[in-house]
Amino acid sequence: MAKVSPIEFFRQVRQETAKVTWPSRKETLVTTAMVFLMGLVAALFFFTVDSILRLGVQLVLGMGS
């Protein structure tokens, strides 16, 4: 790989950054909300499955109250 001067490197970085299509504010907010919502759904799902499995193990091992 050929060596590039720091000035040339930063010029190339600026050129590449200009090509990026940045999301709009609305797209960012919607995506953020969806990530939080899906995280909450996953947490509730795993909490429910964990509770059911815990209850099942307690019943099988005779520790159920």
C-alpha positions as CSV (number, residue, x, y, z in Angstrom):
1,M,0.0,0.0,0.0
2,A,1.4,3.4,-1.0
3,K,2.1,6.0,1.7
4,V,-0.1,9.0,1.6
5,S,0.7,12.3,3.3
6,P,-1.6,13.3,6.2
7,I,-2.9,16.3,4.2
8,E,-3.8,14.0,1.3
9,F,-5.4,11.5,3.6
10,F,-7.7,14.1,5.2
11,R,-8.6,15.5,1.8
12,Q,-9.6,12.0,0.7
13,V,-11.6,11.5,3.9
14,R,-13.5,14.8,3.3
15,Q,-14.3,13.7,-0.3
16,E,-15.6,10.3,0.9
17,T,-17.6,11.9,3.7
18,A,-19.3,14.2,1.2
19,K,-20.6,11.1,-0.6
20,V,-22.4,9.7,2.4
21,T,-26.2,10.0,2.4
22,W,-27.1,11.0,5.9
23,P,-30.5,10.1,7.4
24,S,-33.0,12.9,8.0
25,R,-34.0,13.9,11.6
26,K,-37.3,12.1,11.2
27,E,-35.6,8.9,10.0
28,T,-33.2,9.0,12.9
29,L,-36.0,9.5,15.5
30,V,-38.2,6.7,14.0
31,T,-35.3,4.3,13.9
32,T,-34.3,5.2,17.5
33,A,-37.9,4.6,18.6
34,M,-38.0,1.3,16.9
35,V,-34.8,0.1,18.5
36,F,-36.2,1.0,22.0
37,L,-39.5,-0.7,21.2
38,M,-37.9,-3.9,19.9
39,G,-35.6,-3.9,23.0
40,L,-38.6,-3.6,25.3
41,V,-40.4,-6.4,23.4
42,A,-37.4,-8.7,23.6
43,A,-36.9,-7.9,27.3
44,L,-40.6,-8.8,28.0
45,F,-40.4,-11.9,26.0
46,F,-37.3,-13.2,27.7
47,F,-38.7,-12.2,31.2
48,T,-41.8,-14.2,30.4
49,V,-39.9,-17.3,29.1
50,D,-37.5,-17.1,32.1
51,S,-40.4,-17.0,34.6
52,I,-42.2,-19.9,32.9
53,L,-39.0,-22.0,32.9
54,R,-38.2,-21.1,36.5
55,L,-41.7,-22.2,37.6
56,G,-41.4,-25.4,35.6
57,V,-38.0,-26.2,37.2
58,Q,-39.3,-25.5,40.7
59,L,-42.3,-27.8,40.1
60,V,-40.1,-30.6,38.8
61,L,-37.6,-30.4,41.6
62,G,-40.3,-30.1,44.3
63,M,-39.4,-26.6,45.4
64,G,-42.6,-25.0,44.3
65,S,-44.5,-23.2,47.0
